[in-house]
Amino acid sequence: MKHLVTLFLSVLVLPVSALAEPELFEGAPEAPPGYEDHLKAQGAVLSGKVAMVKEPESVPDTVTFYDDVEYAEHDGTALSMDIFVPKGTVKPTTTLVFIHGGGWSGGKKEDYLYYNLKFAELGYVSASVQYRLSPANRFPAAVQDVNSAIAWLRKNADTYHIDVNNIAAIGGSAGGHLALMAGYAQDPELASLEGGDSSVQAIGNFYGVVDCTVPVAQEAYQVNDFIGESYEDAANKYEQASPIHHLDKTDPPTLTFHGTIDELVPIAQADVLHAKLDELGIANYYDRIEGWPHSMDVTQPINDRCRYILERFLAKHLPLPGDGK
């Protein structure tokens, strides 16, 4: 989460559109009143007016922690994940794969420790994955790595009590983009380099990039570094790297959280995604949070809301053993 705090206190202002969806939100903690722009939101954080999520100091005794488990080696880089299994787990269990953000060029798997522990304490198996970063590693490296990690978890399901039919990909920012790609993109060029089934049965998207082909994405240096070429020279790659261009009606249920004053990924990206999901008849839920910026869930009140809704989404679509659908 420390990396997300840095992103929260970051740059750029971009515009917007409208859309909304209720359903799993009944009883959710209300989002506090938002702000006119991201600078005012940052000011509220810096002045202590908004409580921030506190980093866990240790793994609780109720969770078994498997640290730095290697799942692949690509281009001489050993890739690992952290896995959290509730103690006493014996049945195959719904598994959540968390994917960190950082503009595809930064961040680390430990950034999602808070979520890993919260959900492991609820009874989920939870993993947080490392992937190759840009600009040293261009698209599709990160996408292939996430797919490799999911496929590896399936191959090692017995060891970690993973329910191979109940896996969710969840991520924020660049991690949200990679979670969407894991869920929607069946392109063989993007598949796990080691083979295996990398499908997921649900997606949790926190303010992720949806379409790299729109002008604001074409001009963003983070997207340019991720792809490795300009849009003019590689329009096909920008399309291939865009989750929305892979969507079809067989894709999994999707939950999105996005703030209306997001200064890095415009709210219009989430608006367009959910309009398309509606059009295709895919179960989807969209929490469009008024007056909150990028990385908004590093604040405690927004995090409380997001976790409540995410828990209900998972209970509906990927229930824990014995809970039923």
N, C-alpha and C positions, 0 to 999 in steps of 0.2 A: 504493500500500500504506500510505502514512502515515495516510490516513483510516481504513483498516481497523485500524491499531494503536490509534487513538483509540477506535474501537468496541469493541475487545478490552478496553480499560480502562474499561468502561461499567457501567450499572445493572441493576435489575430481576431478580427470580428467578421462574421459572415451571416447572411440573411436566412430566409424561410417560408413556410406554408402552413396548412392546417389539416388536422385529422385526429380522431380519438376513438378508443374502444374500451367499454367497461367489461365486466364479468367477474374476474377473479379478485377484484379490488375491494369487494365488500369487507368492511372492518379493518382495512389497511390503515396504518398510521398516516395522518395527513402530511403532505409535503408542506413545510413552512412557506410563508409568502416569499416569492422570488424577488429578483432584482432586475433593474432596467438593462444592465449590461454586465459582462463578465468582470470588469474592473471593480464595480461596486460589490459584486459577490466576493471577489478576492479580498477587498477591503474588510468585509464583514468577517471573513476567516482570520485575517491577520490581526484584527482588533479583538478577537476572541468572542465575537457575538454569536458565532456558530460553532458548536462543539464538533471536534474531529474524531474520527474513529481511532481508538487506541490500539497500537500494535500489540499482539499477543506476546507475552514474555517467554512462554514455554508451551509445550504440547501437553494437554491434560492427560492424566493417568488413564482416562477412559478411551484413549485413542492410541493405536499402534502406528508409529511413524517410520516409514521406509524412506530414507534420505538418499538423494542422488542415485536413483536406480537407472542404470544405463539402458536405453531402449534402442539406440541405433548409433552408427558412426557414419557420417557423411562428409566426404571431402577432407578426411583427416580430423574432423571435429566429433568428439564423443558427445552425444546428446543424452540428457537425463531428465527424469521427472521425480517429483516427490509424491508419495502415495500415503494416504491416511485411511486407516481401516478401523472402524469402531471395534473395541475389544469385545470378544464374545460373538462376533459375527461368524456364522457357520453356513448360512444359506447364500446363494448367489444374490447380490444386492445391487440396487440401482447405483450407478456410478456416474460421477460428475467430473468432467475433464475441464479444468480451468486454464485459460490461455491469456497470458499477460499482455498488456498494451505497451506503448512506447514508440509509436510511429514506425513500427517494424524494425527500428534501428537501436532500440534501447529496452530497458526493463529487464526483469528476471523472474523466474518462476516463483521466487519467494514473495513477490508482490501480492500474491493471492492467499497468503497464509491465513489471514483473518477469515476469508470465506471458506477455505479448506477446513479449518477447525470448526467453524460454526455449523457447517453441513455434516461433517463427520460426527459431531456431537448429537445431531438429529438422527443418525443412523445410516447415512449415505457413505459409500466408499467415495473418496475424493482424491483427485490427482491434479497436479499442477505441472505443466510441461515447459521445457526449454525448447527453443527453436533457433535456427540460424538467423542472424540479423543482417540487415542491409546497412551500408551499401556493399559490404564485402560479399554478401550472398544475395543475389537478385532473385526476384520472382522466377520460378515458383518454389524456391527452396523452403520458405517458411510454411507454405501450404502442404508441401510433401512431408515435411517434418511432423506437422500436427497429425496428418493422416497416418504416418508411421507410428506415432505414439498411440493413437487409438487402436490401430491394428495390433500393436504389441500388447496392449492391455487385454484384448480379446484372446490372443494366443496364451496369455498367462492368467487367464480368468480364474482357474482353480486356486492358484497361489494366493490371490488377493480377494477372493469371493466376489468376483465381478459377474453381474447378470449381463450376458452378452446381448440380450434383447432390450436392455434398458440403459442406454448410455446417452448422456446429454453433453453437448459442447457449450461452454459458457465463457465469454470473454468480454473485455472492455477495450474500446477504441480499436487499435490494430488487432487486438485479441478478439474483439467482437467481429471484425471483418473475417478473421481466420475461423471463428466458430461458424459463421454463415457459410463460408466456403466449404467447411467440413460437412455441413448439412446439405448443401445444394449442389456442389460441383462434382459431377460424376466423370469428368474428363480424364481419360487414362493418363494424359501428360501430367496430371496433378496428383496422381495416386501415390500411396505409400511405395517407397523405393524397394522395400523388402516384401511387398505383396501383402495379401491378407485383407480382411474386411474392415474398412475404416468408416462405415456408415454410423450415423448417430440417429437417435429416435426423438430428440428434442433439442432446441437451441435457445440459449439465453444470450441476448445481444444487448450489451451496454454500449450505446452511442458508437456503433461500429460503422465503418465505411461500407456503403452499399453499391455505389456505382462510380468506378474510376474514370468513366468516359465523359462525365459532365465537366464543363469548363473549369469550375472551381477546383475540381480534383486534378484535372490535366495540368493545372498551373501550380499545384502544391508540391513543394520540394520533397516532402516526405513520400508522396506517391511516386515522383520522378526517381528518387533514390531506390525505392522498393522495386520498381519495374526495371530501372537501369537504362531506359531510353525515353526520349520525348514522345509525346502522343503523336506528333507528326510522323515520326519514324517507326512507331510500333503501335498503331491504333488497335490492332488485333490482340496484342498482349494486354492492353488496358481493358478491353472487353472481357478477355479470358480471366482477368484478375477481379472482375466485378461479380459479386454474388447474385445480383439481380438478373444478370444475363444467363444464369444457369437454372433459374427457377422453373419447375414444372409442378403439376398438380399432385405428384407423388411425394413431395418434400415434407419434412417433419414440422410439427407444431413449433411456432416461434413466438418468443416473448421479447419485446424490446423496451428498454428504458432510454429516454433521450430528453435532454433539456432544451427548451426553446431558445435559449441564448448561447447555445454551444458555439464557442469561438473557433473550434478546430474542425469539427464535422457538422456541417449545417443540418438543422432539423429537417430540412426538405429531404435529406437522404432517407430518414426513417419514414417520413410521410409517404414517399413514393413506394418504399418497400411494402408497407402495410396495405396500401391501395392495391398493389399487385397480388399480395397474398389473399386479400378479399376476393379479387377477380378470379383467382384460381381455386377458391374454395378451401384454402388451407387454414386450419385452426391457427388463429394468431391473436395476440394480445399486445396492446401498445400503451405504455404509460408515458404520455407526453407531458413532461413536468414543466409547468410555467415558470419562467424567470430563473432557471438554473443552468449553469454552464457545463462544460466538459468535465469529466472526472468528479461529478457532483456527489457520487456515492462514497467519497472519502469523508463526507460530513456525516455525523451520526444520525441526524433525523432523516436524511434521504436514504442512508444505508438501511435504517430500520424499515422504511417503507419498501424498498427494493427487495430485501430479504423476505419480508412477509409475503409479498406477491409472488416471488420466485418459489417459495415453499409451496404455495397453493397451486401454482402452475405444475410443479413436479408431482405433487400429490394427485393431480388430475390426470396427467399424461404418462408419468413414469413412477407409479407408486412403489413404496418400499414393500418388501415381502410381507404378505399378510394383510396389507392395506386394501388391496383390490382396486380396480379402476372404477 
